[in-house]
Amino acid sequence: MRQLLLLIVFVLAARWLVKLQRAGQARGNARADAGRGASSSARRARPRNTPSLAEPVERCAACGVHAPRSESVLVGQQYFCCAEHARPYTARAAGTR
Ligand SMILES: [Zn+2]
């Protein structure tokens, strides 16, 4: 029974230490960002900068290249990889209307 109590105390102490360590890390990262900060902040900022897989990919109606929706050009209902490929379609759409 005493051993069990000791174990519980040990677990609680370990949890408390982990919490303390995490708080210290957060504070340390904030300080690192303010100072040198390049390595740790860059590692954390990367997911924001690189296009995530969650972003929908659209197929260019002219050449068939797949491009992220944010980077593709939308004309009517069609997506294009670049403005150059969209131009003939916009001319055609404008002409028919
Ligand atoms: Zn294209």
Boltz pocket constraint, residues with backbone or C-beta under 6 A from the ligand:
constraints:
  - pocket:
      binder: B
      contacts: [[A, 60], [A, 61], [A, 62], [A, 63], [A, 64], [A, 65], [A, 80], [A, 81], [A, 82], [A, 85]]
      max_distance: 6.0
